């Protein structure tokens, strides 16, 4: 959980629970598709108010009727 930081200028405070640092060799960059981390940002920017996380959950459980109704 948490937000990825791309700068060393971000402060560390008492509320920072942990740090996880990767080397350049450990970072896997992808083009196009990015794994969903359930942050919910897509919900706020969707012009038709879809909730992709819920749709995905319904489809994974073969509840296509419910997904279509959403």
C-alpha positions as CSV (number, residue, x, y, z in Angstrom):
1,X,0.0,0.0,0.0
2,X,1.1,3.6,-0.4
3,X,2.1,5.8,-3.3
4,X,5.1,5.3,-5.5
5,X,7.5,8.2,-5.2
6,X,9.8,9.1,-8.1
7,X,11.9,11.8,-6.4
8,X,14.2,11.9,-3.4
9,X,12.6,15.3,-2.6
10,X,9.6,13.7,-0.9
11,X,9.9,14.1,2.9
12,X,9.8,11.2,5.3
13,X,7.7,11.9,8.4
14,X,6.7,10.1,11.5
15,X,3.6,8.8,9.6
16,X,5.8,7.0,7.1
17,X,5.5,3.3,8.1
18,X,8.2,1.9,5.8
19,X,10.5,2.4,2.8
20,X,10.9,-0.1,0.0
21,X,13.6,0.8,-2.5
22,X,14.4,-1.1,-5.7
23,X,17.5,-0.9,-7.9
24,X,17.1,-0.2,-11.6
25,X,17.7,-3.8,-12.3
26,X,14.8,-4.8,-10.1
27,X,12.3,-2.4,-11.6
28,X,10.2,-3.9,-14.4
29,X,8.8,-1.3,-16.7
30,X,5.8,-2.2,-18.8
31,X,4.3,-0.5,-21.8
32,X,0.5,0.0,-22.0
33,X,-1.1,-2.4,-19.4
34,X,-0.4,-1.7,-15.8
35,X,-1.5,-4.1,-13.0
36,X,-4.4,-2.6,-11.0
37,X,-3.6,-1.8,-7.4
38,X,-7.2,-0.9,-6.4
39,X,-6.4,2.8,-5.9
40,X,-9.8,3.9,-7.2
41,X,-8.4,6.8,-9.3
42,X,-10.1,5.3,-12.4
43,X,-13.5,5.7,-10.8
44,X,-13.0,9.4,-10.4
45,X,-12.0,10.0,-14.0
46,X,-14.5,7.7,-15.7
47,X,-16.9,9.8,-17.8
48,X,-19.7,7.2,-17.5
49,X,-19.1,6.5,-13.8
50,X,-18.0,2.8,-14.2
51,X,-16.4,1.1,-11.3
52,X,-13.9,-1.3,-13.0
53,X,-13.0,-3.1,-9.8
54,X,-16.6,-4.2,-9.2
55,X,-17.1,-5.1,-12.9
56,X,-13.9,-7.2,-12.8
57,X,-15.1,-9.0,-9.6
58,X,-18.5,-9.8,-11.1
59,X,-17.0,-11.1,-14.3
60,X,-14.5,-13.3,-12.4
61,X,-17.5,-14.9,-10.6
62,X,-19.4,-15.4,-13.9
63,X,-22.0,-12.8,-12.8
64,X,-22.1,-11.1,-16.2
65,X,-25.7,-10.2,-15.7
66,X,-24.9,-8.1,-12.7
67,X,-21.8,-6.5,-14.4
68,X,-24.0,-5.5,-17.3
69,X,-26.6,-4.0,-15.1
70,X,-23.9,-1.8,-13.3
